[in-house]
Amino acid sequence: MDLEKLNKEQISLAGKVSLNDSFEELSSIAGCDQLVIGNEIYSCVVVCEYKTMAVIEKSYASRKVEFPYVPGFLAYREAPVIIDAFSKLKKKPDLMLVDGNGILHPRKFGIASHLGVVLNIVTIGVAKKLLIGRVEEDKIFVSGELRGMKLETKTAANPIYISPGNKISVQKAFEIAKSCLRPPHKLPEPIHLAHKFVNRIKKKSQG
């Protein structure tokens, strides 16, 4: 594990990220969530109809854990198994919500950006913790640059942090993530459903 080499790779790949809205209308939107069980990492992808959040398709994959958890380098731990799960989908979604950061990252290349570039899809990062940046009202700045938005989803619950991954702007990423909320759930519905799905797999594996 050469973090210096991976650091340089992230900086290089960040140059491939687009922050332009590269779509007009959304019909399907996916969410993914990961879970480590023993020495296996599982990823579940759930694709929903955008307007109704009805489930269209779901898939999952597993791999041996080959990379430790290192903040800022989550993609090297989780992206390979997410790509495996994504590749099993019969029809690719218009956009994918990713449990993690997009450009709200020290090198502007969090896991949502990594997946967006590798898979060449529109992605949005949805993080439960603020990895970097200064929050001013609902906007998150890093060295004066707008990188994401804070989203309050439930009363008396911690906010989530939305950032563009690839092929989408900060504002549009925020609007779409917010439109996917379904009370009383804290996370956007596609990620919430993926979380439920991966936990069902956990129960099966333990049973």
N, C-alpha and C positions, 0 to 999 in steps of 0.2 A: 504494500500500500504506500505509494509515493504521492503524498498530498501535494507536494510542490508541483509535481507533474500534472496532477488533476486540477490544481488551481489554475495553471496556465491553460489547460484544455477548456475549462469553463469560460475563462476570459475570451478565448478564441471563438468558441461556439456562441457566446453571447452576441457576437456580431451578426449572427444569422437570424436573430429574433426580430420579428416585425411587430410594431405596435400600431399598425393600421388595421382598421376593421375590414376584414377580407370576406365578408359575407353580407347578405341582404336580409334574408329571413331564416329563422331556425325552425326546423320541424322536429329534430331529435337532439337530445342532450344527454351525455353520459356522466356518470360519477364513478370514481374508483376509490377503494380503500384497501389497506394492507394490514396484515396481522402476522406476527411471528408466533409459531407454535413449536416449541422445542428448537430444533435446528432447521426448521422449514419456514419459509416465508410464503404466505398466500396473498394473492391479489384477486379482488372481485371487481368486475366492471358491470354496471347496470345502465342500460340505455332506456331513457324515458321519452315519451311524447312531450314536446316542450310545453304546450299549452295546458295539458291536463295532468302531466306527471304520471300518466299510466305507463306501466312497464312494458317495453317492447321486446327486450332481449336482455339476457345476462350471461356472463361467462366467468370462469375463474381459472387460475393456474397456480402452480406451486413450484418452488425451487429450493435448493439448499441455501442457507444463509452463507454468503461468501464475503460479505463486507460488513464491518462493524458500524454501529450507529455513530456518526460523526456529524455534528451540526454544520450545515453548509454543504455537505456532500451526500445528502439523502438519496439523490438520484442513483448513485453508484450502488446503493444497497437495494433500492426498490424498483427502479425503472426497468430492469430486465424482466422481472416477473409481471409487471404491469403490461409491458409490450407483449409478452406471451398471452396474457388474458385478452388483450385488445385484439390480437391477431385471430382469435377464435370467433370473433363476432361475424355473423353472416352479412350484416350491413353496417358500415362505419357511421357513427354519429356525426352530426354537424359540428359538435363542440364537446369537449370533455372538461369537467370540473375535477381538479386534482387536490387531494389532501396534502397540502404543502404550499410552498411559495413559488411565484413566478419570478418577476424581476425585482421583487422585494427581497433582495438577497445581496450579500456583500459583493458578488461579482456579476450581479444582474442575470443570474442563470440558475434559478432554483429548479426543483424537480418538474414543476409545471412547464417551465420554459424548455427544459431538457426533453421532455416527452413531446412537446409541441414541435420542436425542431426535428427530432429523430423520426417521428411519425408523420410530420408535415400536416398537422391538424391545428385547429383553433383550440387553445387551452386557457383555463383560468385557474390560478392558484387560490386555494382556500385554506388559510393557516389558523390554527387555534392559538398560537403564541406569536408575539412580535419578535422576529429574529433581528431586525435592524430598523433604524429610522426614528424620526421624531413625529409624533402625532400632533397635528394642529387642527382642532375641531374634528372633522372626519377624514382629513387628508393626511397621508403619511409621506414625509419628505426624507430623502437621503442626500446630504450635501446640496440642499436647495432644489433637488429634482423630485417631482411628484412620481412616486413609485407604486402607490397603492392607496386603499381606502379602508377605514375602520367601519365595520358593520355591526350594529347592535341588533341582535336577533331575538333575545328573550329578556324579560325583566329579571333583574337580580342574577344575570348570568354574564360571564365574561364575553366580550365581543369577539368576532372573528375578523381576520384581516385578508382582504381581497386584493389580488394583484394580477395583471395580465401575464399570461404565460407566453403565448405566441399568436400572432395574427389578430390581435384585438387591442383596443385602447384601454387606458385605465378607467375612464368613465363608463365605457360600454361593459367592461368586465364587472364593474360594481353593479350596474343596472341589471345585468343578466343574473348574477349571483343572488341579488335581492329578490328578483322575480321568481326564483326557484324555492324560496322559503315557504314552508307549509307548517304553521303552528300546530302543535306546540314544539316542534323539532327545532333545535338550535342550528343545525347545519342545513345547507341547501338539500332539497329532497333527493336528488340522485346520489349524493354522497351518503346521506342518511340510509338510503336503501342498500347501498353497497356495504355499509357498515353492518347492517342487519344480516345481509347475506353471508359476509365473511364470518360473522359470529355463529351462524348456523353450521358452517363448515367446521368451525372450532369444536362445537358440541358433538358433531358426528365423529370427528377424529379422536375425541376424548372418550366417546362412548363405545 
